[in-house]
Amino acid sequence: MTLATNLAGRLRNTPLPATKGLFPMFEAVANSIHSIEDAGQESNGRISIRIVRDGQISLDPGPNERPGPEPKSDILDFVITDNGIGFTDSNLESFQTLDSDYKADRGGRGVGRLLWLKAFSKVVIESTYISDDGIPHQRSFTFTAKDDVSKVERREAPGKPRRTIVTLSNFTKRYRDAAPKTVKSIARGLLEHCLWYFIREGGAPVIEVYDDDETIELGLLFEEYMHSSSYVETVEIKDVSFDLVHVKLSALGSRSHSISYCAANRLVKQESLRGKIPGLYGNIGDSGGEF
């Protein structure tokens, strides 16, 4: 006898603060990074995030943003495209299994797609992948709170390159209103979330954020904000080794000095150091400037 799973009930019990409305998109990008690694595409992996807006201009620039000369309209969708391994049979099976341990070795808890449906009413996925017989296939489906995984289609796609498109559609008003609206703020938030992938050995794939006629490449943004090269030291606590990665960044938005706890190539928790180290407040400066 197996226990039935109620998706709507799980969604009600899955917390996502209003201020974290971009987190589902960030997690989708992290999934794309893993997919590129699974495909062995690290050297030529590419991820694009396209911002889809409605036609009505909003006069509110969003929280923690300076009003610009051109107000931005509300965000409706995010379209994330990558050239990773795609939705193979095993990946689809994992997607359809709540609390899947398929990516447990990477720190995945099998609940990331629940966050998608907390902030977006619908997710549409189209993926071209190489099946076990070596033939490219294309798989598409829709994911909603009401119908779960539906409209599943699979067909051969000879000659088509690997590509997966995840569309997070209909940004819920509660999260949309609280989210930053400018592409620079969105790209900066994504860089902060994925910072580990940029400072680790091997780096990150090419990640670009598109908004109308404006494009930001996260690798270039990372170089812009890096104050100096990061370095690693190892400490041992109760016979367990921990790597401390020291990173000097030029001011990233309103971020203060912080410590990020990472495991299995993921950011797990971030904690401000304000008030914890005497004299550590505001920016610090050295011969290279403030950081």
N, C-alpha and C positions, 0 to 999 in steps of 0.2 A: 504494500500500500504506500503510495506517495502522497505528499502534501501538496495541495493545490496552491498556486501562487496568484495573488490578486495584484495586478500591476497598478491599478488606481490606488489601492491601499498602500502599496510600497511608496508610491509617489508622495502621498500625504505624509508619510513618516520619514521622508528624505528631506533634511533641512537644506535650504539655500537662501541665505540672507539677500535682501533686495539689492544690497551694494555689491553683490558677487555675481551679477547677471552675465558678465563676460566669461565667468569661469567655465561654463559648458563649452564655449568656443575654444578656450585655452586647452581644455582637456581633449577636444577633437584634434587640435594641432599636435598635442603630445602623442595621441594615437597614430597620427600620420608619421611622426618621427619613428615610432616603433615599427610601423609597417614598412618604411624605407629600409630600416635595419634588417628586418626579416627577409626582404627581397635582395639583400646584399647590394643595395644601391647607394651606400654612404657617399661614394665619391661623386655621384651625379644626381643625388636626391633633390627634389624640388617640391616645395609646398607653397601654394598661393591661397590667400584669404581675400575674398572679394566682398566688400560691404555693399549691400543693396538697400537703398533708401526709398522712402515714399516721396511724392512730389511736393509735399507741403513743408515749408520752411519753419523750423522751430527757432524762437528767439532765445531759448534757454540753452546756453552752451554746454550744460551738464555740470556735475559736481567737480570741484577742484580744478576748473579750467578757467583761463582768462578769456573773456569775450573777444572774439576775433572780428575782423572786418566783414566776414561773410558767414552768417549763421548757417548751421547745418540742419538738414531735415532729419526726421526720426529714422532710426535704423529698423528695417523690417526683417532682413535675412542676413546670414553669413553663409558664403559658399566656400568650402574648404576643398581644395583639389591637391592630390599627391600622386606620385608615381611609385608607390609602394606595392607590397605583395597583393593587396586587395582582399575582397571578401571571398576567400576560398571556402570550401565546404566546412573545414574545421573552424575558420573564423566566424562564419555565419552561425554555426552551432553554438559557439561561445557567446555570440551576441544575443542569441535567444535564450541563454541560460543566466538568470539573475544570480548574482554573487558567484559568478564563474571564477574558478581559480586558474584559468588558462594563462593569465599573465601575472600570476602570483609572484614569480621570480623577479618581476620588474616593479613590484609594489602595487600592481593593479588589484583592485578589490571587486571588480566586476559590477560596479554601480555607476560608472561614468555616464553611461547612456541614460540613466534615470535623471541625471542633472540636465541633460538635453531637454527632456520633457517638462522640467520644472520651469525653464525660462522660455521655451519655444513650444508652440502647439503642435508642430509637425516636423518630422525629419524625413527627407527623401534621399535615398542612397542609390547611386549608380556606379558599379564597379566592374572594370575589365581586368581579369586575372588569368593566370595560366593554370589550367586544370591538371589533374594527375596524369592525364594522357598526353600532356604537352600541347594541347590545343587551347588557344585563347577563347575564353567565354566571357559573356557579359551578364551580370546579375543586377537586378534592380528591385527595390522594395520600399515601402513606406512604413514609418514607425510613428504611432500616435498612442496617447493614453487610452483612448477608447478602443481601438482595434488592434493594439500591440503591433506585431510585424504582419503586414498585409500587402496585397498586390505584388506578390513575389513572382518575378519572371526570370528565366534563365535561357540563354540561347548561345549558340556558337558565334564567335566574332573573329573569324580568321583575318590575320594581318593587323589587328588592332593592338596598339601598345598598351601596357599596363597603366591603368589610371583609375583612381577612385574619386568620386565627387560626393561630398556630404553637404547637403543643404539644410541648415538650421533655419526653419521657416516660421514666420509670424512671431516675432519677438514680443513676449507678453508685456503689457503696458507697465506693470509694476517694476519689472526689471529694466525695461527700455528707458523709462523716465529717470532711473537712478544711475544709468550707465554713462560713461563718457561718450561724447559724440564725434569728436574730431579724430581723424585717422592717426595723428601723431600720438594722442593720448592712448588710443587703442593699441597701437604698435608698441608703445612704451610699456603698457601693462602686460602685453604678451611677452615682451623681452624679459621683464622681471620674473614672470611665471616660468619661463623656459631658460632662465639664466644658466642653470647648471649645464644644459646641453652645449652652451657656447664656451664655457670655461673648462669643460672636461677634455681629456685627451681625445683627439679626433674631431672635436667640434660638432657643429650642427649642420643639417642640410641648408640649402638656400631657402629662405622663408621670406615671402613678399606679401605685403598688405596693400590691396588696391581699393581706392575710393574715388570714383569718377575719373578725373585725369591726374590724380595724385597717387604715387607709389612710394612705399617705404620698404627698404630691404633691411631685415633685422640684423644681418651681419654688419652692415655699414653703421646702423644705429648703435650696435654694440661697440664698434671701434670708436665711434664718436664719444660714447659715455665712459669707455675704459680710461681710467686715469693713468694706470701703469699695468705692467704684466702681473697676473695673479701668481701666487706661489703656494705650495703645499707643505705642511709639516704634519707629522704623525705623532699622536699622543697615545698612551696606553692607560686604560682605566680598568682595574680588576681583570687584568690579563686579556682585555679586549682592545684592539687597535682602532683608533678613529683618525680619519684624515681631516685636518682643518685646512680649508681652502680660503686664503685671504684675498679679497678682491677690493681694489680701490676703484670706485666709480665716481665720475663727475655727478653732480646732483641729478638724481632720477626723479623728476617730479617733486613731490613733497615728502619723499621717503627720508626717514631718519636712519641713523646707524642701527643695524639690525644683525641678528644671527639667524641663518636659515638652516633648519635641520633637514638633511636629505638622506634618502635611503633608496636602494634599488633604482638609481637614476631618476628619482622623482623628488620634488620639493614636498615635504610632509607638513612642515610647520614653520612659521616665521614669527620671530619675537623681537620687539624693539629693545634696544640696549639703553634707551633713555632712562636716566636715573639709576642705572645699575653699575655704572663705572664712573667714579668721581671725576669731574672735569670734562666728561665726554658729552658735549652738547653742541648743536650747530655744526657748521662745516669745519673740517680740519684742513690746514694748508701745509704744503711743503714747497720745494723748489719748482715743482711742476704745476702749482696752482692749488685750488681748493678741491676737496673731495669729501 
